[in-house]
Amino acid sequence: MSTHPYKRSERIGKLLHIEISNVIQQLKDPRLQFVTVTDLTLTDDLSEAKVFFSAFGSEEKAQDIANILTKASGFIRHKLCERVHLKEIPNLRFIYDDTGIKAVRIFSILDKIAQERKNDEKPKKRKGSR
């Protein structure tokens, strides 16, 4: 018996991540044009996959996209069945990944702090001195 460096669910999860990304890009719905699958976690028994995605636009729009993807999950699973040879394709749960938005907010705050420190370090000129 050979040992693998990581679990079967992780290997299958990576494969599903790639294939789900490809299937979503092939869907004809224009609202899914800027959707990116950012991560996928798969239960050890391979029964459920949490598919994390990011999308261009507001969080409200992202919720609409999550609903569209959830409604299309049967079709996506059918396409996965054609591409991936597993006994059973896991149930798909689509979750909006707001990591990118949070990162932008954090960097914005850090930039403001850096700018404030820079302004505080500038020597203040006195009135009347040349």
N, C-alpha and C positions, 0 to 999 in steps of 0.2 A: 504494500500500500504506500503510495507516494504522498508526501505531505506538501501542501501548498502554502505559500507564504501568507495568504490571507483567505478569508472564508469564501465559500461558493456564492453566498448572497452578495458579497462585494464585487466579485467578478461579473456576475449576472447583472448587478446594478449598473456597472460601468457600460456594459453592452446595451442595456435598456436605455440608459441616458442618451447614448449616441443615436439609437434607432428612434426614440420618441422625438428627439430634436429633428431628425430627418423627416419624420411623418408630419410634424407640425408645420415645417417649412413647405411641405407639399399640399397642405390644405388650402383651399381656394378662398377662404374668408380673408378679406383685406384687413380686418381688425387684428389678425394674428401675424401681420407682416413683420412687426418688430418684436416678436416674442423670442426670448432666449431661455432655454432650459439651463439653469445654473447649477443644479444639484439633483440628486435622486438618492433617496434612502429606501432600502428594501428590507422588509422583515426577514428574519432568519428562515422562516418557513415559506418564503417567497409568495405569500398570499396578498400582500399589499405593498404598493410603492407610493411613496410621497414624492411627487415631482415638483420641485421648486423652480419657479420661473421669474424672470424679470421682463418688464415691458416698458416701452417708451410712453410716457404720459403720466397722468395723475393716478393717485391710489384708487379713485373711483373707477377710472378706466380699467385699472388692473383687476378690480373685482369683477367687472363685466367680462374681462378676458378669462378669468378663473371660471366663471359660469359657462362661457362658451366651450372652454376646454373640458369641463365636467360633462356637458351635454354631448361632446364629441368623443368621450372616453371609450364608448363602445366601438366606434369606428377605429379609433387609434389602437385599441386592443386587437381588433380584427387584423389591421395592417401589421401589427407586431407579430401576430400568429403566423403570418406569411413570411416574415423576415427572420424570426428567432424560433429556434426549435426547442420548445419547452413543453412539458406535459400540460401545464396550465399557465396562462398569462396572468400576472397579478392584477388585482383591482388598482386603479389609478386614482390618486387623490392629488389635485393640483393646488399648490399653495404659493401665493405671491411672495417673492423674496425681495424685501425692501432694503437689503444690505447696501446696495449702491446709493440709495437716497440717504441712508444714515451716514454713509462714508462722506458724501458731499457735505452734509450738515456739519460733521465733525471737522472736516478740513476748513470749512468756512469759519467756524468758531476759532480754530487754531490760527488762521490767517488774521482774524480780528485781534486776537491776543498779541500776536507778533507785531502787528501794526501799532497797537497801543503801547507796547514796550518800546518800540522804536521811537515813537513820539515822546515818551517820557524821558528817554535818554538824550534827546536833543538838548543842547545847552540853551537856556533861556536868556535872551538879550535884555539887558537893563536899560531902562529909559535914561537918556542923557549920556550914556557911555558910547564911545566910538570904537 
